[in-house]
Amino acid sequence: MTGLLDGHLAFVTGGGSGIGQGIAEGYAREGARVIAADVNLVGAEETARHVKDAGGEAWAMKLDVTDMQGVQSMARKVEAGIGPVSILVNNAGIVRRATIDSGNAIDDWNDTVAVNITGLFNCVHSFQDQLKATKGRVINIGSIQSFVHTPNSVAYTTSKGAVKNFTIGMAAELAPFGVRVNAIGPGLIFTPLNEAGIQQQPEMLERFMRHIPMGRPGKPEDIVGPAIFLASDLSQYVTGVLIPSDGGYLTV
């Protein structure tokens, strides 16, 4: 442990698996106390257990980011019972891949917007006072699809484009309060979220791999380093950016 995040309290949505779990555990190794929040409480509890087993301090909480009242209540509960949050990671998200003429197109759109865009707003809005008080930092999880489109995913592409622009807007708005807002754009990262999708579809997987000069899919650990950088004082003059972590996907 190098202590880059000593004294911080990090709240990580979607912290029960994949990238969120990796970030939560990485933050704890750097000295942060960590709250893993997830609609899947069992997954959040697993993350908290990993952190505690490694000697860190962590809590698990059940959270649906689409429920504004629930997020507001959670923010009050955290501040009263644990302390003010100084790092907010908006990682909760869903992926729906289908064409706009599919039978599920309307539900896919509504669900994706609710989680990936409205959920992002709900969390920043609910924790803003704590972040201002701690001169904190927000890390939003975008995607390579914040920049480009991939087949059969117009709702997801739209939502991740919104993450990029939300990051820019909030960075400008919160900078006078000492709060930095940045984002990470993962490429193809193998997580439970896509285990039953792209990982099991050879043609789609091969299409993605043609765009990755580094020659391999990513792991959640590949997002942890950028997330630590953006949460730490190493990036004290960095705000409003989205850093791709994609093995070079956007270069090809």
Secondary structure, DSSP 4 states (H G I P E B T S, - for coil): ---TTTT-EEEEETTTSHHHHHHHHHHHHTT-EEEEEES-HHHHHHHHHHHHHTT--EEEEE--TT-HHHHHHHHHHHHHHT---SEEEE---------TTSTTHHHHHHHHIIIIIIHHHHHHHHHHHHHHHHT-EEEEE--GGGT---TT-HHHHHHHHHHHHHHHHHHHHHGGGT-EEEEEEE-SB--GGGTTTGGG-HHHHHHHHTT-TT-S-B-THHHHHHHHHHHSGGGTT--S-EEEESTTGGG-
